[in-house]
């Protein structure tokens, strides 16, 4: 497996895990995790002439501290990483950062892939989408100690806490204040028009576990002109499936070279 290097982006101070060499791919993690934890299953892609750049978002890992996470500030940091051109992949809260970064720098966006992004202003025409957002909002404001809160939140977004090791859950506890004090996902004024008009390929992926996330992902894909894929049974942490999502991403990245028909099976 390709060796890991660690870098600090001079202009931002953001810590980045870097794997491989070739076409840049920026992988942006969600809440309550770090880049190295969330994207380990994607490392084999670094052996296929891709340079994977996985930043710790502000407030996480070895990046600068933050009172709360902020997808707009994340977008600024992602733009700095993109250089002259990069594929963008974002999960959950991190999906909002890459979404805004792609809108701000479309000329350097080779493609945009969103894995169950926290686009909670969308899908609200559907009762399942509304129920998901209402449940997460109740969790956000609940006066609950951090440990049961983490378990409750994971269940709310469709994750199975039993699949996470005790060490993972323990590491997530100090990150709870960063998440709960962050910019709320339901207040995002998404740049849908800019993305719909952009020429780069777009892909929205759900994990086949939540009718609420399916409604949000369907709405987003339709509004920005994205392809749509489902990794059945993946749950919210789609990237953890490894081969299934990696195959879909690989095909998607080659679409701009005319090597696929725009449909992605997973």
C-alpha positions as CSV (number, residue, x, y, z in Angstrom):
1,X,0.0,0.0,0.0
2,X,1.2,3.5,-0.8
3,X,3.0,5.2,2.1
4,X,1.3,8.1,4.0
5,X,2.9,11.5,4.1
6,X,1.7,14.3,6.2
7,X,1.7,17.9,5.2
8,X,0.6,21.3,6.5
9,X,-0.8,23.7,3.9
10,X,1.2,26.9,4.5
11,X,-1.5,29.4,3.8
12,X,-4.1,27.7,6.0
13,X,-2.3,25.7,8.6
14,X,-4.6,22.7,7.8
15,X,-3.1,19.3,8.4
16,X,-3.4,16.9,5.4
17,X,-2.8,13.2,5.0
18,X,-1.4,12.6,1.5
19,X,-1.3,9.2,-0.3
20,X,0.0,8.4,-3.8
21,X,0.9,10.6,-6.8
22,X,-1.0,11.7,-9.9
23,X,-4.3,13.5,-10.3
24,X,-5.3,15.2,-7.1
25,X,-8.4,14.0,-5.2
26,X,-9.5,16.0,-2.1
27,X,-11.4,13.8,0.4
28,X,-13.3,15.7,3.1
29,X,-14.5,14.0,6.2
30,X,-17.7,14.5,8.1
31,X,-18.3,15.2,11.8
32,X,-16.9,13.3,14.8
33,X,-14.0,11.8,12.9
34,X,-10.6,12.7,11.4
35,X,-9.3,12.3,7.8
36,X,-7.1,9.3,8.5
37,X,-10.0,7.5,10.2
38,X,-12.6,8.2,7.7
39,X,-10.8,7.6,4.4
40,X,-8.5,4.6,5.2
41,X,-10.6,2.3,2.8
42,X,-9.9,4.7,-0.1
43,X,-6.1,4.4,0.2
44,X,-5.9,1.6,-2.5
45,X,-7.0,4.3,-5.1
46,X,-3.6,6.0,-4.5
47,X,-2.0,3.1,-6.3
48,X,-3.9,4.0,-9.5
49,X,-2.2,7.4,-10.3
50,X,-4.3,9.4,-8.0
51,X,-2.9,11.7,-5.3
52,X,-5.3,11.5,-2.3
53,X,-5.3,14.6,-0.1
54,X,-7.4,14.2,3.1
55,X,-7.4,17.3,5.3
56,X,-8.4,17.4,8.9
57,X,-11.1,20.0,9.0
58,X,-10.7,22.9,11.4
59,X,-11.4,21.7,15.0
60,X,-10.4,18.1,14.1
61,X,-7.2,16.1,14.3
62,X,-4.0,18.1,13.9
63,X,-5.6,21.1,12.2
64,X,-6.1,24.4,14.0
65,X,-8.7,24.4,16.8
66,X,-12.1,25.9,16.2
67,X,-15.0,26.7,18.5
68,X,-17.3,25.0,16.1
69,X,-17.1,23.5,12.6
70,X,-18.1,25.7,9.7
71,X,-18.7,24.5,6.2
72,X,-18.1,27.9,4.7
73,X,-14.6,28.1,6.3
74,X,-14.0,24.5,5.2
75,X,-14.7,25.6,1.6
76,X,-12.0,28.2,1.8
77,X,-9.5,25.6,2.9
78,X,-10.6,23.2,0.3
79,X,-10.1,25.8,-2.5
80,X,-6.5,26.2,-1.3
81,X,-5.9,22.5,-1.7
82,X,-7.4,22.2,-5.2
83,X,-4.6,23.9,-7.0
84,X,-5.1,23.9,-10.8
85,X,-7.5,21.0,-10.7
86,X,-8.8,18.3,-8.4
87,X,-11.6,15.8,-7.9
88,X,-13.7,16.6,-4.8
89,X,-15.3,14.0,-2.5
90,X,-17.2,15.0,0.6
91,X,-19.0,13.0,3.3
92,X,-21.9,14.2,5.5
93,X,-21.0,17.7,6.9
94,X,-17.8,17.6,4.8
95,X,-20.0,17.3,1.7
96,X,-21.2,20.9,2.3
97,X,-17.6,22.2,2.3
98,X,-16.8,20.6,-1.1
99,X,-20.1,21.7,-2.5
100,X,-19.3,25.3,-1.8
101,X,-15.7,24.9,-2.9
102,X,-16.8,23.6,-6.2
103,X,-19.2,26.5,-6.7
104,X,-16.4,29.0,-5.8
105,X,-13.7,27.4,-8.1
106,X,-15.5,25.5,-10.9
107,X,-12.6,25.9,-13.3
108,X,-10.4,23.8,-11.0
109,X,-13.1,21.2,-10.1
110,X,-12.5,18.0,-12.1
111,X,-15.6,16.4,-10.5
112,X,-17.8,16.6,-7.4
113,X,-18.9,13.5,-5.5
114,X,-21.1,13.8,-2.4
115,X,-21.7,10.9,0.0
116,X,-24.9,11.6,1.9
117,X,-24.1,15.3,2.3
118,X,-25.7,17.3,5.1
119,X,-27.8,19.2,2.6
120,X,-30.7,19.4,5.1
121,X,-32.5,22.3,3.4
122,X,-33.4,19.8,0.6
123,X,-35.7,16.8,0.5
124,X,-38.2,18.7,2.7
125,X,-41.1,18.0,0.2
126,X,-40.8,14.4,1.4
127,X,-42.1,13.3,4.8
128,X,-39.1,11.1,5.3
129,X,-36.7,14.0,4.6
130,X,-38.6,16.2,7.0
131,X,-38.5,13.5,9.7
132,X,-34.8,13.0,9.4
133,X,-34.1,16.8,9.7
134,X,-36.4,17.1,12.6
135,X,-34.8,14.2,14.4
136,X,-31.3,15.6,13.9
137,X,-32.4,19.1,15.1
138,X,-33.8,17.6,18.3
139,X,-30.5,15.8,18.9
140,X,-28.6,19.0,18.2
141,X,-30.4,20.9,20.9
142,X,-30.9,18.0,23.4
143,X,-29.4,18.5,26.9
144,X,-27.8,15.1,27.0
145,X,-24.3,14.1,28.3
146,X,-21.8,13.7,25.4
147,X,-21.4,9.9,25.5
148,X,-25.1,9.0,25.1
149,X,-25.5,11.9,22.8
150,X,-22.9,10.4,20.4
151,X,-24.7,7.1,20.3
152,X,-28.1,8.8,19.8
153,X,-26.7,11.0,17.0
154,X,-25.2,8.1,15.2
155,X,-28.5,6.2,15.3
156,X,-30.3,9.4,14.1
157,X,-28.3,9.5,10.9
158,X,-28.5,5.8,10.3
159,X,-25.2,4.6,11.7
160,X,-24.9,1.5,13.9
161,X,-22.9,2.4,17.1
162,X,-22.2,-1.3,17.6
163,X,-20.0,-1.2,14.5
164,X,-17.7,1.4,16.0
165,X,-14.9,0.3,18.4
166,X,-14.8,1.6,21.9
167,X,-11.7,3.5,21.0
168,X,-13.5,5.2,18.1
169,X,-16.3,6.3,20.3
170,X,-14.0,7.5,23.0
171,X,-12.1,9.6,20.5
172,X,-15.3,11.1,19.2
173,X,-16.4,12.4,22.6
174,X,-14.0,15.4,22.7
175,X,-15.2,16.4,19.2
176,X,-18.9,16.7,20.2
177,X,-18.6,20.4,21.2
178,X,-17.0,21.2,17.9
179,X,-20.0,19.7,16.1
180,X,-22.7,21.0,18.3
181,X,-21.4,24.6,18.2
182,X,-20.9,24.5,14.4
183,X,-22.8,26.2,11.7
184,X,-26.1,24.4,11.4
185,X,-26.6,22.4,8.2
186,X,-30.3,23.5,8.0
187,X,-29.2,27.1,7.6
188,X,-27.1,26.6,4.4
189,X,-28.0,28.7,1.4
190,X,-26.7,26.2,-1.1
191,X,-25.2,27.4,-4.4
192,X,-27.5,25.1,-6.4
193,X,-27.8,27.3,-9.4
194,X,-24.0,27.7,-9.8
195,X,-23.5,24.0,-9.5
196,X,-26.3,23.2,-12.0
197,X,-24.7,25.4,-14.5
198,X,-21.2,24.0,-14.0
199,X,-19.8,21.6,-16.7
200,X,-17.9,19.2,-14.4
201,X,-19.4,15.8,-13.6
202,X,-21.4,15.4,-10.4
203,X,-22.4,12.4,-8.4
204,X,-24.6,12.0,-5.3
205,X,-24.4,8.8,-3.3
206,X,-26.6,7.4,-0.5
207,X,-26.1,4.3,1.6
208,X,-29.4,2.5,1.0
209,X,-30.4,2.7,4.7
210,X,-32.5,5.9,5.1
211,X,-35.5,7.1,3.2
212,X,-34.8,10.5,4.6
213,X,-31.3,10.6,3.2
214,X,-32.5,9.1,-0.1
215,X,-35.0,12.0,-0.4
216,X,-32.3,14.6,0.3
217,X,-29.9,13.0,-2.2
218,X,-32.6,12.6,-4.9
219,X,-33.5,16.3,-4.5
220,X,-29.9,17.5,-4.6
221,X,-29.0,15.3,-7.6
222,X,-32.0,16.6,-9.6
223,X,-31.3,20.3,-8.7
224,X,-27.6,20.2,-9.7
225,X,-27.8,17.8,-12.6
226,X,-25.9,15.0,-10.9
227,X,-25.7,11.3,-11.5
228,X,-27.2,9.2,-8.6
229,X,-25.9,6.1,-7.0
230,X,-26.9,3.9,-4.0
231,X,-24.4,1.6,-2.2
232,X,-27.0,-0.8,-0.8
233,X,-26.6,-1.5,2.9
234,X,-23.7,0.8,3.4
235,X,-25.3,3.0,6.0
236,X,-24.2,6.6,6.5
237,X,-20.4,5.9,6.4
238,X,-20.5,4.9,2.7
239,X,-16.7,5.2,2.4
240,X,-16.2,2.3,4.9
241,X,-17.5,-0.2,2.3
242,X,-14.2,0.2,0.4
243,X,-14.4,-1.7,-2.9
244,X,-18.1,-0.8,-3.6
245,X,-17.7,2.9,-3.4
246,X,-14.1,2.9,-4.7
247,X,-15.3,1.2,-7.9
248,X,-18.1,3.8,-8.3
249,X,-15.7,6.7,-7.7
250,X,-13.1,5.2,-10.1
251,X,-15.7,5.0,-12.9
252,X,-17.0,8.4,-12.1
253,X,-13.5,10.0,-12.3
254,X,-13.0,8.5,-15.7
255,X,-16.3,9.9,-17.0
256,X,-14.7,13.2,-17.9
257,X,-12.4,11.2,-20.2
258,X,-15.4,9.7,-22.0
259,X,-14.8,6.2,-20.6
260,X,-18.3,5.6,-19.0
261,X,-21.9,6.1,-19.9
262,X,-22.6,8.3,-16.8
263,X,-24.3,5.5,-14.8
264,X,-22.7,4.1,-11.7
265,X,-23.5,0.7,-10.2
266,X,-22.5,0.1,-6.6
